[in-house]
Amino acid sequence: MSARRLICCLVCLSMLTGCGRVVFQPQQQTAQAIQLSPEQQQTLAQQQQQYQSRASELDRDNQELESLLAQSRQESQLLREQISATQDQLRATTDQLAGLQQEKVQLQDRTQAMMASVKTPGAAGIRANNTLLRPLSVGSLPGVEVRQDGDTIRVSIPADEVFQYGGAQLKPGGDQLLKRVAADLLANYPEQVIGIEGHTDSAPPASPQFPTSHHLSVAQATAAYDLLTRSAGVPAQQLFVIGHGGNHPRMSNATEAGRQANRRLEVVVYPEVVRRR
């Protein structure tokens, strides 16, 4: 009996000890939720609302900045285009001014050459004034006026009948009118010095080709000179040109009729004679 008891004790001891191994199982801690007071919950909700509001404001500011940036880029592009257009216009204006300056120099050279071709008063003979006053057939032409002015005879021709308005280009029929005047003068005054005077009204020139009225009047007188010397047989040494602009009006510029009368070309016969070579 003692042996059986001993065996039973050993078996029980073995079951209790787990065959010599001891298993340790720590106690599991149960997570407990954090409990907030109503005041803390309210404060947390307010802070969250403030953060959301601030985030919305930052988003709106970002959108406004992006819009301003796009607008700035568009304005910068427009400014670059305007600068480019202005530069193109400036180059065109510079080229135009250079062309006008060249034309002015050429006109001055031609005027000086024509003036040099006229004999000086010391080399010319003087005739009595009454020998100049002769009947001219061109005086019967519409708009053409012949009058004595001191020592000279003036043949006034309406510029509107000879040139395109505001320019120095001959209009149809204008060349024939000048040729008739030249033929009449050569028949009656074959040796007299003849001046071609351009006159305008007080209005500024309509064409940018002529900066002032003096430029226009000189250009018209020069155009008449070219026609008379090339096509009407008038010797170049017998002629000279003058441009008075609007300095010598015959009538008031207050009316259209007066301005039209002041726009004229005057062919002036002087008592001096040109000695032929």
Secondary structure, DSSP 8 states (H G I E B T S, - for coil): -HHHHHHHHHHHHHHHHTTT-----------------HHHHHHHHHHHHHHHHHHHHHHHHHHHHHHHHHHHHHHHHHHHHHHHHHHHHHHHHHHHHHHHHHHHHHHHHHHHHHHHHS--GGGS-B--GGGT----GGGGSTT-EEEEETTEEEEEEEGGGTB-TTSSSB-TTHHHHHHHHHHHHHHH-SSEEEEEEEE--SS--SSTT-SSHHHHHHHHHHHHHHHHHHTS---GGGEEEEEEETSS-SS-TTSHHHHHHHSEEEEEEEEEE----
